[in-house]
């Protein structure tokens, strides 16, 4: 009877988890900011050894063995992402003129990321614990940038010749070839189990499905300046988190977890829209009306054709999520009554990012028709693969944090900090995910009220400023391959560089969670 009542509680918890799947979970490509849950966030992400709440299904599923009864945690992160890119000056008119540009900033404001975790056990299975949940990487799901760099001025020597480029597409239109906008959803429905092998040793596994869908756009240049828009999804890619928890001493706890790498093969449709070919707003101007420098408007969609000449807008995009390894050691200081006074934990996190050398985009179509250079009519051109070079490198993250139980069973204070190395070489720095070295600080508070626990946390992440002078981020030209080779097999890169400039950014995160423990 007791297990039957507990089973009803389990079903209620599971229903809550499933209902949450209708909420707009969201994130960018994983990983960017890897901390979920208000309790862990307030500790700077140092949680793999502690892992004593239902979010253990994410950090270390072996931590489920530290919990009893039924626990349900509902949380939300509020994020404010501030990315800024100041494009470097460039040369036009055979190097005789210098263009300077206004800075570009992420246009979306505060965004909410919900998550749900649950734990339960059964009296008849005293060495087994179970968990369920659904969550996404703790980063923003929506990003917005202008689809073109806005020209600020043009100088020829000491003379300002800005007015001479008005209405001239080749001189005043500079597409933003890194990102235009992005609406991305990546979530992990999860079922977990943990088994206590010995009183001091437990193992656990979380079985997951990575579910991805995204609408993304990138501005392109070359012979056909415009915007490529992708609507793609991959609704089932299996993955898992494997964890171990070990307590060699009551005051020393160790944790280890591993998530293997996986590849998303997202499929969907593509659209290519050209920028208008006359004036920035697509209309005629009066004699006394000044033509603006931009922005240039989008005009008509190109038609994509398969090898048989039939329309085909299909597209494939492959994304790689890295192997993630977490290891932590925790020291606990106890009061005379056996309750925890405070703890401090140090975690190390390694991500095998080097497997992600590019974002691979391939059209099902073979050709499209583009306007002829002279006169009316169209010419047919082949569509290449759009491999967006990333050349990621492995990252290392260090996290230090802990709890101080100021008033036992009532009030807990938290503090933490972290540092993570960059996944992008300087020459592959992109505006979408600026992966400079970054540092972070965090603080939190927990309030315990009977069966309820309320946790609040704040974290700030700052990116180390990066000034890129030798970028290999290039403006896509859909009419030519990025990498061409001469007769001797030497690569001759044809796409224009557009990633030089200064990258900086920061992230503010407020996290709130409500736990109910029965």
Buried (B, 14 or more C-beta within 10 A) or exposed (E): EEEEEBEEBBEBBBEBBEEBEEBBBBBBBBBBBBBBBBBBBBBBBBBBBBBBBBBBBBBBBBBBBBBEEBBBBBBBBBBBBEBBBBBBBBEBBEEEBBBBBBBBBBEBEEBBBBBBBBBBBBEEEEEBBBBBBBBBBBBBBBBBBBBBBBBBBBBBEEEEBBEBBBBEBEBBBBBBBBBBBBBBBBBBBBBBBBBBEEEBBBBBBBBBBBBBBBBBBBBBBBBBBBBBBBBBBBEEBEBBBBBBBBBEEEEEBBBBBBBBBBBBEBEBBBBBBBBBEBBBBEEEBEEEEEBBBBBBEBEEEBBBBBEEEEEBBBBBBBBBBBBBBBBBBBBBEEEEEEEBBBBBBBBBBBBBBBBBBBBBBBBBBBBBBBBEEEEEEEEEBEBBEBBBBBBBBBBEBBBBBBBBBEEEEEEBBBBBBBBBBBBBBBBBBBBBBBBBBBBBBBBBBBEBEEEEBBBBBBBBBBBBEBEBEEBBBBBBBBBBBBBEEEEEEEEEBBBBBBBBBBBBBBBBBBBBBBBBBB
